[in-house]
Amino acid sequence: MRSSLRTGRVSRGALAVFAAGALALAASGCSDGGGKDKGAPAGGSSSAAESVQLPRLNGQKLKITAVWTGTEQKNFTKVLEEFTRRTGVSTEFVPSGDDMASFIGSKMAGGDPPDVAMLPQVGVLHEFAKKGWVKPLSAEAEGQLTKNYSKGWQELGSYEGKRYGVYYKVSNKSLIWYNTKLFDDAGAKEPKTWDEFLAQAQLIADWGVTPVSVGGADGWTLTDWFENVYLSQAGPEKYDQLAQHKIKWTDPSVRDALTTLGKLFGKQDLLAGGGSGALHTAFPDSVTQTFAGGAKAQAAMVFEGDFAAANVADARAELGTDAKVFPFPAVGAKSPVVTGGDVGVALKNSRAAQALLTFLASTDASRIWAQQGGYVSANKNLDLGAYPNAVLRKIATALIAAGDDFRFDMSDQAPASFGGKPGQGEWKALQDFLINPKDVAGAQRKLESDAAKAYRS
């Protein structure tokens, strides 16, 4: 999923490194940055120097599941193909759908779970670890993890002192992508604050184009909207408290954030298709309808993480020219930055499964997807030159520079029944709020009722 920490925090501090100057992402003359993994060719990693040795395991097979589909699945398949080339292990990718917890649960009940899962939520990792479903990392996998990842990312893949997972794909989830042609034609400027954002959206609407595309059919996008508003407005301390359910969703800080978000959701002319249209728009479509057709696109802006770059490419728009980004506008004193990620874990403790996790923790595996775009790695030793454009290099540079000082996606810190399931919990409550943003109190009551049940179980 595009979101991910649940029962228990391991990181503190806001990822404030995304100041306005650091996100001049349209710049074309950016340096590629440093990095220790040099010499990656443009076409893949097979001819580059290998940073990790893997065992030959001819004839063994692995099933790998993740929420990825479309371009993301295609790009991850390239990683699996390189793993097969090196080890002789044949792989099969099985999409899980958004409800990863239920998918794995059903497979466990049937006695045939996948070998490796890319979990989109830390809370799910913790739940699985409690049940004994995930296996600790091998010494080889843990060695690559320690070598290439900061302590914060290592701890995010741990539970009760044991390391279980590798954060192979991560994201900055506080970006607004915009169609430069529509912005320029409307005379719009990159806003720095929420009030400026709403003013520029209205300017674009008055010019005759719908300003904002929202992928409300995927409830996780709405949790990301809320979390960015809440982190900026309420601050990191409150964010941590709400993430752990130490304060209730009926808290005044939640009311304030929903009221703020309602200033966008409540204006039908600011949303592509209005609230109803947004509710029926899937995330990939929310991006492509912002860029497909250039000046004839259906919306001028779309919010989501760096992974949206893959969908921008699907719309045949070029990053840095047709499509640019600015930081999520500051509601409070600072622009927020929320991170997310997908953590690889072994559900079967085989040599092949542990070899794949070892590979995923290496710079070799990170380089392969980085070269394709639509991907950011927390691997601190990955050469930033592997990223195909200045936009992604800037995003990756800031993420690595943040070290352990970041906030992780709030909904992914919650139990899956509240923060990670379609049609229930936070996803459903915020979808209802998208349609009826005037009912702030009702949304708060529903959120708190569902959260209380989930955190008790």
Salt bridges, closest charged atoms under 4 A:
ASP32 OD1 - ARG393 NE 2.68
ASP37 OD1 - ARG367 NH2 2.68
GLU50 OE2 - ARG85 NH2 3.19
GLU50 OE2 - ARG86 NE 3.60
GLU72 OE1 - ARG2 NH2 2.73
GLU72 OE2 - LYS169 NZ 3.14
GLU82 OE2 - ARG85 NH2 2.82
GLU82 OE2 - ARG86 NE 2.94
ASP99 OD1 - LYS421 NZ 3.03
ASP112 OD1 - LYS348 NZ 3.76
GLU142 OE2 - ARG163 NH1 3.53
GLU155 OE2 - LYS151 NZ 3.92
ASP185 OD1 - LYS181 NZ 3.59
ASP224 OD1 - LYS173 NZ 2.99
ASP240 OD1 - ARG9 NE 3.22
ASP240 OD1 - ARG407 NE 2.74
ASP251 OD2 - LYS238 NZ 3.62
ASP256 OD1 - ARG255 NH2 3.26
ASP364 OD2 - ARG86 NH1 2.78
ASP364 OD1 - ARG367 NH2 3.43
ASP383 OD1 - LYS38 NZ 3.90
ASP409 OD2 - LYS173 NZ 2.75
ASP412 OD1 - ARG6 NH2 3.50
ASP432 OD1 - LYS428 NZ 2.84
GLU448 OE1 - HIS245 NE2 3.00
ASP450 OD2 - LYS446 NZ 2.52
